[in-house]
């Protein structure tokens, strides 16, 4: 006797991306948030603590004037120049 419930076929990453392209922006953002959160929950505590210390160190360098922050749009422009776009 065959099961009444068919096992769903797994989608490929490309199929998921293609499907999500037709979604409203807020739903895509929600999906990204969920995926990002699930990735962060898998980080080992030692790695999480190392990143926490690194971010504190970087903020302290900026606040003390030891380093100067570069605006994101300037970084993006430079990356596009390097990539030839």
C-alpha positions as CSV (number, residue, x, y, z in Angstrom):
1,X,0.0,0.0,0.0
2,X,1.4,3.4,-1.0
3,X,1.4,6.3,1.4
4,X,-1.2,9.0,0.9
5,X,1.4,11.6,1.7
6,X,4.0,12.1,-1.0
7,X,7.4,13.0,0.2
8,X,8.2,16.5,-1.1
9,X,11.0,16.8,-3.6
10,X,14.0,18.8,-2.3
11,X,14.6,22.1,-4.1
12,X,18.1,23.1,-5.2
13,X,19.6,26.4,-4.0
14,X,19.1,27.8,-7.5
15,X,15.4,26.9,-7.4
16,X,15.0,28.5,-4.0
17,X,16.7,31.7,-5.2
18,X,14.5,31.8,-8.3
19,X,11.4,31.3,-6.3
20,X,12.4,34.0,-3.8
21,X,12.9,36.5,-6.7
22,X,9.2,36.7,-7.1
23,X,8.5,37.4,-3.4
24,X,7.9,40.8,-2.0
25,X,11.1,42.4,-0.5
26,X,9.8,42.2,3.1
27,X,9.4,38.4,2.7
28,X,12.9,38.0,1.2
29,X,14.3,40.1,4.1
30,X,12.5,37.9,6.6
31,X,14.0,34.7,4.9
32,X,17.5,36.2,5.0
33,X,17.0,37.1,8.7
34,X,15.9,33.6,9.5
35,X,18.8,32.0,7.7
36,X,21.3,34.4,9.2
37,X,20.0,33.8,12.7
38,X,20.2,30.0,12.2
39,X,23.8,30.4,11.1
40,X,24.8,32.5,14.0
41,X,23.2,30.0,16.4
42,X,25.7,27.4,15.1
43,X,28.8,29.4,15.9
44,X,31.0,27.9,18.6
45,X,31.1,30.0,21.9
46,X,34.9,30.5,21.5
47,X,34.4,32.0,18.0
48,X,31.6,34.2,19.2
49,X,33.7,35.5,22.1
50,X,36.6,36.1,19.7
51,X,34.4,38.2,17.4
52,X,33.0,40.1,20.4
53,X,36.5,41.0,21.6
54,X,37.5,41.9,18.0
55,X,34.5,44.2,17.5
56,X,35.2,45.9,20.9
57,X,38.8,46.4,19.9
58,X,37.8,48.0,16.6
59,X,35.2,50.3,18.1
60,X,37.8,51.4,20.7
61,X,40.3,52.2,17.9
62,X,37.7,54.3,16.1
63,X,36.6,56.1,19.2
64,X,40.2,56.9,20.3
65,X,41.0,58.3,16.8
66,X,43.6,55.7,16.3
67,X,41.9,54.7,13.0
68,X,39.5,56.5,10.8
69,X,36.3,54.7,9.6
70,X,35.7,54.6,5.8
71,X,32.1,55.1,4.7
72,X,30.5,52.0,3.1
73,X,29.8,53.7,-0.2
74,X,33.5,54.6,-0.6
75,X,34.5,51.0,0.1
76,X,31.9,49.7,-2.4
77,X,33.1,52.2,-5.0
78,X,36.7,51.1,-4.5
79,X,35.7,47.4,-4.8
80,X,33.9,48.2,-8.1
81,X,37.0,49.9,-9.4
82,X,39.2,47.0,-8.5
83,X,36.8,44.5,-10.0
84,X,36.5,46.7,-13.2
85,X,32.8,47.3,-12.9
